[in-house]
Amino acid sequence: MALWGVLTIAGVLVAILSRRISPLAALVLIPVLTSLASGFGLRTSGFVISGIQSMASIISMFVFAILFFGVLTDAGMLNPLIHSILRLVGKRPSRIVPGTFLLALLLHLDGSGAVVFLIALPALLPLYDEVGIDRRILACAASLAAGVNFLPWTGPTLRASASLHISTIALFRPLFPVQVVGLLFALGICAWLGLKEERRLGRNESLSASYVPTSDFSQGRVRFGINIALTITVLGAALTGKAEPAVCFMLGTVLALIVNFPNAEHQRLQLEAHAKAAITMTAILCAAGCFTGILKGTGMLAAMATACVHALPAQLGTHIPFLLALAAMPLSLVFDPDSFYFGVLPIIATTAGAYGVAPATVAQAALLGMHTTGFPVSPLTPATFLVTGLIGIELGEHQRFTGPFLFLASVVMALAAVVFGIFSF
């Protein structure tokens, strides 16, 4: 069974990395074929259903989180906040670069790195060019914000949760102080880059005039206040575990639609506008349930983990999370998120479990770099090419400049995780 498991995972990795078939097709077709070939026959369907059922709450949370933040963004909730940040930064690099980080952090509230880059980069590029700031710094600041800001509804957290059948909130809550450390470190990097650029350009107080964007950011104050209160309430209830996250986002979506789009037709159009993103990821998560359900149901996963335990030096077993946290960001350049979280992470988690390490700890270690800090420079993610295309820089140039800062952020968070007792050296 260990050999069948290796063949299954290798087949999925090769299929995804070679781009021969989509991740959705690979995660369904290959494990079904190996299950049938290894003699499980029609029992395979039971494994598939079991895997999908185990992820029902994760899938529903993701669907309504996408709809919730999509509706609020379309309603203009973020616009006054964006406007305030852009007016505050003026034309001094020492303010512009940290301001870029804060703006990108705000835009990443919905968990989409692509949205961050599509909005922040075109909006700020004219300002960077006008002042003379290196464009690579704009790409770096936005990448740090989107990379360090992993949330319960972002792709990596959802994949880790689905792969190991652990609640997204259970994964995220212990990591919250670690993320705060990472965000403060990233903000410090941006402040340092801004000061460095200001010295290079010789800017002074006379050039601190406000930068006024051309977009219209008008919005009713009452509706803005209601949207902010609704967001705080939904996130507070979901993140503290007072209520099921899926229920929180479901009710939040309904209220956001009623408050901002009272007309039934407008509500329908809003749902249709964000349906594509929700359905695409939902299909991937169902396929992941098929994959993990078969690996567990057939015993392939347990057999592979047993083989790894016999091969791994005993003294390294308890250090797996820390080693994974350090390697996760560079591994983003080799593995795409689906192949790692659904193909590699379960083996690592099961192997570490033989040494008394909880699966959640392994997942948390992976989230400190694997397509979180790693995704903005990975050639395996479309968002990387979105950054380089919008900024007008070469991929290698972006990787050389931004990659070291992203890796440092991962290292800092790994050390913070040790300090907070999530895992040890």
C-alpha positions in Angstrom: 0.0 0.0 0.0 2.9 2.4 0.6 4.0 1.8 -3.0 0.5 2.4 -4.3 0.4 5.6 -2.2 3.7 6.8 -3.7 2.4 6.1 -7.2 -0.8 8.0 -6.5 1.0 11.1 -5.1 3.7 11.0 -7.8 1.0 10.8 -10.5 -0.8 13.8 -9.1 2.4 15.8 -8.7 3.6 15.0 -12.3 0.1 15.7 -13.7 -0.2 19.1 -12.0 3.4 20.3 -12.4 3.5 19.3 -16.1 0.2 21.1 -16.6 -1.1 18.1 -18.7 -4.4 18.2 -16.9 -6.0 20.5 -14.4 -5.5 20.1 -10.6 -9.2 19.3 -10.3 -8.9 16.4 -12.8 -5.6 15.1 -11.3 -7.0 15.0 -7.7 -10.0 13.0 -8.8 -8.9 10.8 -11.7 -5.5 9.5 -10.5 -6.5 8.4 -6.9 -9.7 6.7 -8.2 -7.6 4.8 -10.8 -5.0 3.6 -8.2 -7.7 2.7 -5.8 -9.4 0.5 -8.4 -6.1 -0.9 -9.5 -5.1 -1.9 -6.0 -8.3 -3.9 -5.5 -10.7 -1.8 -3.6 -13.3 -1.8 -6.4 -16.6 -0.1 -5.7 -15.6 0.7 -2.1 -13.7 3.6 -3.7 -16.9 5.6 -4.0 -17.4 5.3 -0.2 -13.9 6.7 0.4 -14.7 9.6 -2.0 -17.9 10.5 -0.2 -16.3 10.2 3.2 -13.6 12.6 2.1 -16.0 15.2 0.7 -18.3 15.0 3.7 -15.4 15.7 6.1 -14.9 19.1 4.3 -18.5 20.3 4.1 -18.0 23.0 6.8 -14.8 24.2 5.1 -16.4 24.5 1.7 -19.4 26.3 3.0 -17.3 28.8 4.9 -15.2 29.5 1.9 -18.2 30.1 -0.4 -19.8 32.6 1.9 -16.5 34.3 2.9 -15.9 35.0 -0.8 -19.5 36.3 -1.2 -19.3 38.4 2.0 -16.1 40.2 1.2 -17.0 40.5 -2.5 -20.3 42.2 -1.7 -18.7 44.6 0.8 -15.9 45.5 -1.6 -18.3 46.2 -4.4 -20.4 48.3 -2.0 -17.4 50.5 -1.5 -16.7 49.8 2.2 -12.9 49.9 1.6 -12.9 53.0 -0.5 -12.8 55.7 2.3 -10.1 53.7 4.1 -8.0 53.5 0.9 -8.6 57.2 0.3 -7.4 58.1 3.7 -4.2 56.0 3.4 -3.4 57.5 0.0 -3.9 61.1 1.3 -1.8 60.3 4.4 1.3 59.1 2.6 1.9 62.3 0.6 4.9 62.2 -1.7 7.7 61.1 0.7 9.1 57.6 0.1 9.4 57.1 3.8 5.6 57.3 4.0 4.7 55.9 0.6 6.3 52.5 1.0 4.8 51.7 4.4 1.5 53.2 3.1 1.7 50.8 0.2 2.0 47.9 2.6 -0.9 49.0 4.7 -3.1 49.6 1.6 -2.2 46.1 0.3 -2.9 44.6 3.7 -6.4 46.2 3.7 -7.1 45.0 0.2 -6.1 41.5 1.1 -9.0 41.2 3.5 -10.9 39.0 1.1 -7.9 36.6 0.9 -7.2 37.2 -2.8 -3.6 38.1 -3.7 -4.6 38.8 -7.3 -7.1 41.4 -6.1 -4.4 43.1 -4.1 -2.1 43.4 -7.1 -4.8 44.4 -9.6 -6.0 47.3 -7.4 -2.9 48.5 -5.5 -0.2 48.3 -8.2 -2.0 50.3 -11.0 -3.2 52.8 -8.4 0.2 53.5 -6.9 2.6 53.0 -9.9 2.0 56.6 -11.2 3.0 57.9 -7.7 6.1 55.8 -7.6 7.2 56.9 -11.1 6.4 60.6 -10.3 8.5 60.5 -7.1 11.2 58.3 -8.7 10.9 55.3 -6.3 12.3 52.0 -7.6 9.3 50.0 -9.0 10.7 46.8 -7.4 9.9 48.3 -4.0 6.2 48.7 -4.9 6.2 45.0 -5.9 8.0 44.1 -2.7 5.7 46.0 -0.3 2.5 44.6 -1.9 4.0 41.1 -1.9 4.9 41.3 1.8 1.4 42.4 2.7 -0.3 39.6 0.7 2.3 37.0 1.6 2.4 37.4 5.4 -1.3 38.0 5.7 -2.6 34.4 5.7 -6.2 34.2 6.9 -8.7 31.4 7.6 -10.3 31.9 4.2 -7.1 32.2 2.1 -6.2 29.4 -0.3 -3.2 27.9 1.7 -5.2 27.8 5.0 -8.2 26.2 3.2 -6.0 23.7 1.5 -4.2 22.7 4.7 -7.5 22.5 6.5 -9.0 20.3 3.8 -5.9 18.1 3.5 -5.7 17.2 7.2 -9.4 17.7 8.0 -8.7 20.3 10.7 -10.8 23.5 11.2 -9.4 26.6 9.6 -10.0 28.5 12.8 -8.2 25.8 14.8 -5.2 26.3 12.5 -5.3 30.1 12.4 -6.0 31.1 16.0 -2.7 29.9 17.5 -0.9 31.5 14.6 -2.4 34.9 15.1 0.3 36.3 17.4 2.9 34.8 15.0 1.3 36.6 12.1 1.3 39.9 14.1 5.0 39.5 14.5 5.4 38.8 10.8 3.3 41.8 9.8 5.3 44.1 12.1 8.5 42.8 10.7 7.2 43.3 7.1 6.1 46.8 8.0 9.6 47.5 9.4 11.2 46.3 6.2 8.9 48.6 4.2 9.8 51.5 6.4 13.5 50.8 6.0 13.1 50.6 2.2 11.2 53.9 2.2 13.9 55.7 4.3 16.6 54.2 2.1 14.9 55.4 -1.0 14.3 58.8 0.4 18.0 59.2 1.2 18.8 58.1 -2.4 16.4 60.6 -3.9 17.1 63.4 -1.5 13.5 64.0 -0.7 12.5 66.5 2.1 9.4 68.0 3.8 8.7 70.3 0.9 7.6 67.3 -1.2 5.1 66.0 1.4 2.1 67.2 -0.5 -0.9 64.9 -0.5 -1.4 62.4 -3.3 -5.0 62.6 -4.3 -6.3 59.6 -6.4 -8.6 60.2 -9.3 -11.1 57.6 -8.3 -14.4 58.4 -6.6 -14.4 57.2 -3.1 -17.7 58.7 -2.0 -20.0 56.6 0.2 -22.8 57.3 2.7 -21.5 57.5 6.2 -24.4 55.5 7.7 -23.9 52.6 5.3 -20.2 52.7 5.8 -20.6 52.5 9.6 -23.0 49.6 9.3 -20.6 47.7 7.0 -17.7 48.3 9.3 -19.7 47.1 12.3 -21.0 44.1 10.4 -17.4 43.1 9.3 -16.1 43.4 12.9 -19.0 41.4 14.2 -18.7 38.6 11.7 -14.9 38.3 12.0 -15.0 38.6 15.8 -17.5 35.8 16.0 -15.7 33.6 13.5 -12.2 34.0 14.8 -13.0 33.7 18.5 -14.9 30.4 17.9 -18.1 31.8 19.4 -20.0 30.5 16.4 -19.3 28.3 13.4 -17.4 30.4 10.7 -19.7 29.1 7.9 -22.8 30.3 9.8 -21.1 33.7 10.5 -20.2 34.3 6.9 -23.6 33.0 5.7 -25.5 35.5 7.9 -23.0 38.2 7.1 -23.5 37.8 3.4 -27.3 38.0 3.7 -27.1 41.1 5.8 -24.5 42.7 3.5 -26.7 42.1 0.5 -29.8 43.6 2.2 -27.9 46.7 3.5 -26.0 47.5 0.3 -28.2 46.1 -2.4 -31.9 46.2 -1.3 -33.1 45.4 -4.8 -33.5 41.7 -5.5 -32.2 42.0 -9.0 -29.0 43.7 -7.8 -28.6 41.0 -5.2 -28.7 38.4 -7.9 -26.1 40.2 -10.0 -23.8 40.4 -6.9 -24.1 36.7 -6.4 -23.4 36.0 -10.0 -20.4 38.4 -10.0 -18.6 36.4 -7.4 -19.9 32.9 -8.2 -17.0 32.0 -10.5 -14.4 32.4 -7.7 -16.5 30.6 -5.2 -17.4 27.6 -7.5 -13.8 27.2 -8.8 -12.3 26.8 -5.3 -15.3 24.7 -4.2 -14.7 22.2 -7.0 -11.0 22.0 -6.0 -11.9 21.4 -2.4 -14.3 18.6 -3.3 -11.6 17.1 -5.5 -9.2 17.3 -2.6 -11.8 15.5 -0.5 -11.8 12.7 -3.0 -8.0 12.5 -3.0 -7.5 12.5 0.8 -10.5 10.3 1.3 -9.0 7.6 -0.9 -5.5 7.9 0.6 -6.9 7.4 4.1 -9.6 4.9 3.3 -7.3 2.6 1.4 -4.6 2.8 4.0 -2.0 4.2 1.6 -1.3 7.3 3.8 -0.7 5.2 6.9 1.6 2.8 5.0 3.7 5.7 3.5 4.0 7.3 6.9 5.2 4.1 8.5 7.9 3.8 5.8 9.0 7.4 6.4 9.2 6.8 10.1 11.5 3.9 9.6 13.7 5.9 7.2 13.9 9.1 9.2 16.5 9.5 12.0 14.7 9.4 15.3 16.4 12.6 16.5 14.9 14.6 13.7 11.3 13.5 14.2 10.2 16.1 16.8 11.9 18.9 14.8 9.9 18.4 11.6 7.6 21.4 12.1 10.5 23.9 12.5 12.4 22.4 9.6 9.3 22.6 7.5 8.7 26.2 8.5 12.2 27.2 7.3 11.9 25.2 4.0 8.3 26.1 3.2 8.9 29.4 1.4 11.7 28.1 -0.9 9.5 25.0 -1.5 6.9 27.3 -3.0 9.2 27.6 -6.0 9.1 23.9 -6.6 5.6 22.8 -5.6 2.3 24.5 -6.6 -0.2 24.8 -3.7 -2.4 21.9 -4.7 0.4 19.4 -5.1 2.0 20.3 -1.8 -1.0 20.7 0.5 -2.9 17.7 -0.9 0.0 15.5 -1.9 3.0 16.2 0.4 1.6 17.6 3.6 -0.5 14.6 4.6 2.7 12.4 4.5 4.7 14.9 6.5 1.9 15.2 9.1 1.4 11.5 9.5 5.1 10.9 9.7 5.5 13.6 12.4 2.5 12.1 14.2 4.6 9.0 14.9 6.9 11.2 17.0 4.0 12.8 18.9 3.7 15.9 16.8 0.1 17.0 16.2 -1.0 17.3 12.5 -2.2 20.8 13.2 1.3 21.8 14.2 2.7 20.5 10.9 0.0 22.4 9.0 0.8 25.6 10.9 4.5 25.3 10.1 3.7 24.9 6.4 1.5 28.0 6.5 4.5 30.1 7.5 5.8 30.0 4.0 4.2 27.5 1.6 2.4 29.8 -0.9 1.9 32.4 1.8 5.2 34.3 1.8 6.2 32.1 -1.2 3.4 32.7 -3.6 4.3 36.3 -4.8 7.6 35.1 -6.2 6.7 31.5 -7.2 6.7 30.8 -11.0 3.9 28.3 -10.3 1.3 30.9 -9.4 -0.3 33.3 -11.9 -0.2 36.1 -9.3 3.6 36.3 -9.6 3.3 37.1 -13.3 0.5 39.6 -12.5 2.9 41.5 -10.3 5.7 41.6 -12.8 3.4 42.4 -15.7 1.7 45.3 -13.9 4.9 46.7 -12.6 6.9 46.1 -15.8 9.9 44.2 -14.3 11.4 40.9 -15.1 10.5 37.8 -13.1 14.2 37.1 -12.1 14.6 40.7 -11.0 11.5 40.6 -8.9 12.5 37.3 -7.3 16.1 38.5 -6.5 14.8 41.7 -4.9 11.6 40.5 -3.1 12.5 36.9 -2.4 15.0 37.4 0.4 12.6 39.7 2.3 9.8 37.2 2.0 12.1 34.4 3.2 13.3 36.5 6.2 9.6 37.1 7.1 9.2 33.3 7.1 12.2 32.8 9.3 11.1 35.5 11.8 7.6 33.9 12.0 9.2 30.5 12.5 11.2 31.8 15.4 8.1 33.6 16.8 6.2 30.3 16.6 9.0 28.7 18.8 8.7 31.6 21.3 5.0 31.2 21.5 5.3 27.5 22.0 3.6 26.3 18.8 6.6 24.1 18.0 10.2 23.7 19.1 13.6 23.8 17.5 
